[in-house]
Amino acid sequence: MNQSGIRAIDTRIEERLAAAGARYTTTRRAVMAELLRAAGPRSAAELHAAMRRSIPLSSLYRSLTVLEEAGVLIPHHGSRGLTRYEPAEWLSGHHHHLVCVECGSVEHVAVSTADERRMRGLLGSITGRVGFEPGGHTLEIEGRCLRCA
């Protein structure tokens, strides 16, 4: 991503945080830069390691909490109790995940427009039977990644 794209994203994040009464601190900028570079959601431990432990773990957790509460990050709670974070859809675009049940890795997967349309139709059929109005969706496909297969 070029510098103007990064500045545009930073501006949107800064505005979102300001609306929530929070500042876009150096630590929060570093966390977001790392998550925007990642190929999928990352845990606090994975972020801490990727950032070469440049910020205290307690500061990282505080930043994750503030970013989540402001709607900048989305948490994904894994079956093993591990929470991974990624930029909210308004920042990263709509996507789905492949989740490895062996190592716990989570990667983004692209879905074609045609498949996405079929998925929305299926979801509408399922939710319509019970009078539920869906506002969005995410798909997590569990299995084994190439490293674990």
Buried (B, 14 or more C-beta within 10 A) or exposed (E): EEEEEEEEBBEEBBEBBEEEEBEBBEBBBBBBBBBBEBEBBBBBEBBBEBBEEEBEEEBBEBBBEBBBEBBBBBBBEBEEEBEBBBBBEEBBEEBBBBBBBEEBBBBBEEBEEEEBEEBEEEBEEEEEEEEEEEEEEEBEEEEBBEEEE
